[in-house]
């Protein structure tokens, strides 16, 4: 697996458990126990998921005495959004041109039918 930030982010997002963890953290900080609660897996398995998210820069784990809260770090997601935007703009432009062509064809068909 590549070690560039975008590849690490996409690899982390590829797993549905990690996406659910990020969705939970989008609502605010949580401990490992709180994050593990809805999943039918061990704390060790959740910890492995958190390490992947942390390596990708998607979460930060703090330390407050015994409490180690996790929080979402949005910067990598913003980078993904910028990367996707380049392609979104291309597709939106293509769809707009396709829409114009379909409208032209429909207008042409209506015109032909009116002359019959």
MDAnalysis code that builds the backbone (N, CA, C; Angstrom):
import MDAnalysis as mda
import numpy as np

u = mda.Universe.empty(348, n_residues=116, atom_resindex=np.repeat(np.arange(116), 3), trajectory=True)
u.add_TopologyAttr("name", ["N", "CA", "C"] * 116)
u.add_TopologyAttr("resid", np.arange(1, 117))
u.add_TopologyAttr("resname", ["UNK", "UNK", "UNK", "UNK", "UNK", "UNK", "UNK", "UNK", "UNK", "UNK", "UNK", "UNK", "UNK", "UNK", "UNK", "UNK", "UNK", "UNK", "UNK", "UNK", "UNK", "UNK", "UNK", "UNK", "UNK", "UNK", "UNK", "UNK", "UNK", "UNK", "UNK", "UNK", "UNK", "UNK", "UNK", "UNK", "UNK", "UNK", "UNK", "UNK", "UNK", "UNK", "UNK", "UNK", "UNK", "UNK", "UNK", "UNK", "UNK", "UNK", "UNK", "UNK", "UNK", "UNK", "UNK", "UNK", "UNK", "UNK", "UNK", "UNK", "UNK", "UNK", "UNK", "UNK", "UNK", "UNK", "UNK", "UNK", "UNK", "UNK", "UNK", "UNK", "UNK", "UNK", "UNK", "UNK", "UNK", "UNK", "UNK", "UNK", "UNK", "UNK", "UNK", "UNK", "UNK", "UNK", "UNK", "UNK", "UNK", "UNK", "UNK", "UNK", "UNK", "UNK", "UNK", "UNK", "UNK", "UNK", "UNK", "UNK", "UNK", "UNK", "UNK", "UNK", "UNK", "UNK", "UNK", "UNK", "UNK", "UNK", "UNK", "UNK", "UNK", "UNK", "UNK", "UNK"])
u.atoms.positions = np.array([
    [0.853, -1.184, 0.000],
    [0.000, 0.000, 0.000],
    [0.895, 1.241, 0.000],
    [0.499, 2.225, -0.758],
    [1.253, 3.474, -0.834],
    [1.131, 4.232, 0.486],
    [2.157, 5.019, 0.775],
    [2.169, 5.776, 2.032],
    [1.824, 7.251, 1.855],
    [1.363, 7.627, 0.652],
    [0.997, 9.030, 0.486],
    [-0.325, 9.278, 1.225],
    [-0.536, 10.507, 1.683],
    [-1.708, 10.798, 2.520],
    [-3.050, 10.423, 1.881],
    [-3.210, 10.687, 0.592],
    [-4.482, 10.385, -0.054],
    [-4.738, 8.876, -0.089],
    [-3.712, 8.092, -0.371],
    [-3.858, 6.626, -0.383],
    [-4.185, 6.095, 1.004],
    [-3.524, 6.635, 2.023],
    [-3.805, 6.211, 3.396],
    [-5.252, 6.534, 3.780],
    [-5.722, 7.699, 3.356],
    [-7.095, 8.101, 3.671],
    [-8.095, 7.185, 2.987],
    [-7.904, 6.949, 1.686],
    [-8.834, 6.066, 0.979],
    [-8.803, 4.652, 1.544],
    [-7.628, 4.156, 1.900],
    [-7.526, 2.817, 2.485],
    [-8.274, 2.759, 3.815],
    [-8.149, 3.801, 4.616],
    [-8.851, 3.839, 5.901],
    [-10.362, 3.903, 5.683],
    [-10.796, 4.649, 4.687],
    [-12.225, 4.803, 4.424],
    [-12.841, 3.577, 3.753],
    [-12.005, 2.664, 3.285],
    [-12.511, 1.485, 2.574],
    [-13.262, 0.530, 3.489],
    [-13.060, 0.628, 4.780],
    [-13.684, -0.297, 5.722],
    [-14.939, 0.317, 6.346],
    [-16.075, -0.396, 6.316],
    [-17.311, 0.170, 6.865],
    [-17.269, 0.426, 8.376],
    [-16.530, -0.386, 9.114],
    [-16.411, -0.150, 10.555],
    [-15.708, 1.174, 10.808],
    [-14.639, 1.428, 10.067],
    [-13.911, 2.691, 10.247],
    [-14.769, 3.883, 9.834],
    [-15.579, 3.716, 8.783],
    [-16.471, 4.811, 8.389],
    [-17.498, 5.085, 9.484],
    [-18.009, 4.029, 10.116],
    [-18.963, 4.222, 11.219],
    [-18.294, 4.901, 12.411],
    [-17.051, 4.539, 12.677],
    [-16.313, 5.188, 13.774],
    [-16.157, 6.675, 13.476],
    [-15.801, 7.013, 12.241],
    [-15.665, 8.427, 11.871],
    [-17.001, 9.160, 11.999],
    [-18.085, 8.499, 11.595],
    [-19.409, 9.124, 11.716],
    [-19.714, 9.407, 13.181],
    [-19.367, 8.487, 14.063],
    [-19.580, 8.707, 15.494],
    [-18.739, 9.868, 15.995],
    [-17.471, 9.917, 15.569],
    [-16.580, 10.992, 16.016],
    [-16.972, 12.351, 15.440],
    [-17.711, 12.346, 14.359],
    [-18.199, 13.616, 13.797],
    [-19.159, 14.299, 14.768],
    [-19.735, 13.519, 15.687],
    [-20.642, 14.081, 16.702],
    [-19.891, 14.547, 17.938],
    [-18.601, 14.218, 18.048],
    [-17.820, 14.645, 19.198],
    [-16.849, 13.573, 19.656],
    [-15.973, 13.954, 20.567],
    [-14.963, 13.040, 21.097],
    [-15.608, 11.814, 21.726],
    [-14.853, 10.712, 21.725],
    [-15.340, 9.482, 22.358],
    [-14.149, 8.643, 22.778],
    [-14.342, 7.837, 23.796],
    [-13.298, 6.911, 24.238],
    [-13.350, 5.656, 23.378],
    [-12.322, 4.849, 23.491],
    [-12.284, 3.580, 22.761],
    [-13.479, 2.720, 23.162],
    [-13.783, 2.666, 24.450],
    [-14.938, 1.884, 24.918],
    [-16.240, 2.384, 24.300],
    [-16.405, 3.682, 24.239],
    [-17.617, 4.248, 23.640],
    [-17.690, 3.927, 22.152],
    [-16.552, 3.980, 21.489],
    [-16.531, 3.675, 20.064],
    [-16.788, 2.195, 19.797],
    [-16.318, 1.344, 20.697],
    [-16.463, -0.110, 20.524],
    [-17.879, -0.591, 20.812],
    [-18.617, 0.162, 21.606],
    [-19.928, -0.280, 22.097],
    [-20.857, -0.867, 21.036],
    [-21.064, -0.202, 19.890],
    [-22.049, -0.741, 18.945],
    [-21.542, -1.906, 18.080],
    [-20.280, -2.263, 18.203],
    [-19.709, -3.281, 17.320],
    [-19.545, -4.631, 18.014],
    [-19.856, -5.706, 17.312],
    [-19.686, -7.045, 17.878],
    [-18.246, -7.537, 17.703],
    [-17.300, -6.779, 18.222],
    [-15.883, -7.157, 18.116],
    [-15.149, -6.732, 19.381],
    [-13.950, -7.259, 19.529],
    [-13.163, -6.996, 20.735],
    [-12.612, -5.567, 20.742],
    [-12.209, -5.123, 21.912],
    [-11.542, -3.823, 22.029],
    [-10.248, -3.818, 21.233],
    [-9.576, -4.957, 21.192],
    [-8.337, -5.070, 20.421],
    [-8.605, -4.824, 18.931],
    [-9.702, -5.368, 18.414],
    [-10.050, -5.154, 17.005],
    [-10.381, -3.684, 16.748],
    [-11.125, -3.079, 17.661],
    [-11.441, -1.649, 17.516],
    [-10.156, -0.836, 17.568],
    [-9.254, -1.215, 18.443],
    [-7.967, -0.519, 18.562],
    [-7.190, -0.576, 17.247],
    [-7.241, -1.707, 16.581],
    [-6.565, -1.825, 15.273],
    [-7.185, -0.877, 14.255],
    [-8.511, -0.779, 14.264],
    [-9.186, 0.160, 13.360],
    [-8.764, 1.595, 13.684],
    [-8.683, 1.903, 14.961],
    [-8.289, 3.256, 15.365],
    [-6.861, 3.565, 14.941],
    [-5.982, 2.582, 14.986],
    [-4.599, 2.793, 14.540],
    [-4.542, 3.120, 13.051],
    [-5.372, 2.435, 12.263],
    [-5.432, 2.728, 10.821],
    [-5.924, 4.153, 10.610],
    [-6.974, 4.541, 11.328],
    [-7.507, 5.899, 11.200],
    [-6.491, 6.945, 11.659],
    [-5.776, 6.619, 12.715],
    [-4.765, 7.539, 13.237],
    [-3.606, 7.676, 12.256],
    [-3.172, 6.554, 11.691],
    [-2.068, 6.593, 10.712],
    [-2.442, 7.425, 9.485],
    [-3.712, 7.378, 9.108],
    [-4.193, 8.165, 7.971],
    [-4.422, 9.626, 8.348],
    [-4.281, 9.950, 9.615],
    [-4.474, 11.328, 10.069],
    [-5.931, 11.705, 10.232],
    [-6.827, 10.714, 10.197],
    [-8.255, 10.999, 10.289],
    [-8.741, 11.193, 11.723],
    [-7.990, 10.668, 12.679],
    [-8.336, 10.889, 14.080],
    [-7.079, 11.250, 14.862],
    [-7.305, 11.854, 15.990],
    [-6.236, 12.169, 16.939],
    [-6.671, 11.575, 18.265],
    [-5.744, 10.894, 18.918],
    [-6.054, 10.329, 20.239],
    [-5.342, 11.162, 21.290],
    [-6.113, 11.698, 22.192],
    [-5.561, 12.530, 23.244],
    [-5.241, 11.726, 24.487],
    [-4.763, 12.425, 25.466],
    [-4.496, 11.776, 26.757],
    [-4.866, 12.772, 27.842],
    [-5.838, 12.357, 28.641],
    [-6.294, 13.167, 29.748],
    [-6.405, 12.221, 30.945],
    [-5.307, 12.087, 31.683],
    [-5.203, 11.113, 32.786],
    [-5.449, 9.724, 32.211],
    [-6.421, 8.998, 32.729],
    [-6.725, 7.657, 32.222],
    [-7.639, 7.693, 30.999],
    [-8.239, 8.813, 30.769],
    [-9.190, 8.949, 29.662],
    [-8.432, 9.299, 28.401],
    [-8.575, 8.507, 27.350],
    [-7.898, 8.760, 26.080],
    [-8.932, 9.021, 24.993],
    [-9.435, 10.241, 24.929],
    [-10.479, 10.525, 23.939],
    [-9.932, 10.530, 22.513],
    [-10.765, 10.102, 21.592],
    [-10.451, 10.173, 20.166],
    [-11.295, 11.296, 19.589],
    [-10.719, 12.003, 18.635],
    [-11.512, 13.034, 17.968],
    [-11.199, 13.019, 16.484],
    [-12.161, 13.449, 15.715],
    [-12.043, 13.499, 14.268],
    [-11.083, 14.604, 13.860],
    [-10.260, 14.319, 12.880],
    [-9.370, 15.319, 12.288],
    [-9.821, 15.492, 10.843],
    [-10.484, 16.597, 10.501],
    [-11.111, 16.735, 9.185],
    [-10.165, 17.012, 8.011],
    [-8.933, 17.407, 8.252],
    [-8.038, 17.807, 7.154],
    [-7.897, 16.741, 6.062],
    [-7.670, 15.461, 6.394],
    [-7.559, 14.466, 5.320],
    [-8.844, 14.318, 4.499],
    [-9.993, 14.465, 5.141],
    [-11.260, 14.387, 4.409],
    [-11.422, 15.585, 3.479],
    [-10.938, 16.728, 3.906],
    [-10.980, 17.916, 3.052],
    [-10.093, 17.723, 1.823],
    [-8.954, 17.056, 2.003],
    [-8.069, 16.754, 0.873],
    [-8.754, 15.798, -0.106],
    [-9.451, 14.795, 0.409],
    [-10.211, 13.871, -0.447],
    [-11.273, 14.650, -1.210],
    [-11.953, 15.555, -0.531],
    [-12.988, 16.358, -1.172],
    [-12.411, 17.194, -2.317],
    [-11.247, 17.790, -2.095],
    [-10.604, 18.578, -3.161],
    [-10.237, 17.687, -4.342],
    [-9.746, 16.491, -4.053],
    [-9.357, 15.556, -5.118],
    [-10.595, 15.141, -5.924],
    [-11.680, 14.837, -5.225],
    [-12.916, 14.425, -5.893],
    [-13.516, 15.578, -6.682],
    [-13.387, 16.801, -6.171],
    [-13.943, 17.976, -6.853],
    [-13.430, 18.111, -8.276],
    [-12.164, 17.786, -8.500],
    [-11.624, 17.886, -9.867],
    [-12.420, 17.006, -10.819],
    [-12.785, 15.838, -10.390],
    [-13.533, 14.912, -11.238],
    [-15.012, 15.267, -11.273],
    [-15.523, 15.767, -10.165],
    [-16.916, 16.183, -10.112],
    [-17.172, 17.270, -11.140],
    [-16.284, 18.245, -11.234],
    [-16.436, 19.336, -12.192],
    [-16.454, 18.811, -13.618],
    [-15.576, 17.851, -13.921],
    [-15.560, 17.261, -15.266],
    [-16.876, 16.573, -15.582],
    [-17.376, 15.768, -14.621],
    [-18.615, 15.032, -14.864],
    [-19.801, 15.973, -14.939],
    [-19.843, 16.982, -14.119],
    [-20.948, 17.936, -14.188],
    [-20.958, 18.640, -15.533],
    [-19.778, 18.976, -16.051],
    [-19.678, 19.600, -17.374],
    [-20.173, 18.639, -18.450],
    [-19.771, 17.387, -18.362],
    [-20.219, 16.389, -19.342],
    [-21.724, 16.174, -19.262],
    [-22.270, 16.113, -18.047],
    [-23.713, 15.945, -17.900],
    [-24.461, 17.160, -18.440],
    [-23.914, 18.334, -18.237],
    [-24.563, 19.549, -18.754],
    [-24.596, 19.512, -20.282],
    [-23.486, 19.083, -20.904],
    [-23.464, 18.983, -22.367],
    [-24.419, 17.907, -22.866],
    [-24.504, 16.797, -22.143],
    [-25.438, 15.737, -22.507],
    [-26.873, 16.236, -22.385],
    [-27.165, 16.982, -21.340],
    [-28.493, 17.548, -21.150],
    [-28.852, 18.482, -22.297],
    [-27.902, 19.320, -22.709],
    [-28.139, 20.226, -23.834],
    [-28.437, 19.435, -25.107],
    [-27.685, 18.370, -25.328],
    [-27.887, 17.550, -26.531],
    [-29.250, 16.859, -26.486],
    [-29.633, 16.324, -25.337],
    [-30.942, 15.683, -25.211],
    [-32.073, 16.684, -25.435],
    [-31.923, 17.885, -24.908],
    [-32.927, 18.929, -25.131],
    [-33.012, 19.288, -26.609],
    [-31.870, 19.359, -27.285],
    [-31.844, 19.658, -28.716],
    [-32.562, 18.563, -29.500],
    [-32.308, 17.311, -29.154],
    [-32.946, 16.179, -29.842],
    [-34.451, 16.194, -29.595],
    [-34.863, 16.441, -28.354],
    [-36.295, 16.481, -28.041],
    [-36.982, 17.621, -28.775],
    [-36.335, 18.764, -28.856],
    [-36.912, 19.903, -29.580],
    [-37.045, 19.572, -31.056],
    [-36.041, 18.907, -31.591],
    [-36.054, 18.510, -32.995],
    [-37.183, 17.517, -33.261],
    [-37.377, 16.556, -32.348],
    [-38.456, 15.575, -32.495],
    [-39.826, 16.253, -32.447],
    [-39.998, 17.201, -31.532],
    [-41.264, 17.916, -31.412],
    [-41.550, 18.714, -32.675],
    [-40.515, 19.321, -33.220],
    [-40.660, 20.118, -34.426],
    [-41.076, 19.240, -35.597],
    [-40.455, 18.058, -35.727],
    [-40.792, 17.130, -36.809],
    [-42.233, 16.655, -36.682],
    [-42.689, 16.357, -35.461],
    [-44.045, 15.881, -35.257],
    [-45.071, 16.969, -35.565],
    [-44.723, 18.212, -35.319],
    [-45.655, 19.303, -35.573],
    [-45.836, 19.543, -37.090],
    [-44.880, 19.086, -37.900],
    [-44.962, 19.250, -39.353],
    [-45.661, 18.079, -40.028],
    [-46.004, 17.074, -39.278],
    [-46.651, 15.892, -39.872],
    [-48.096, 16.119, -40.128],
])
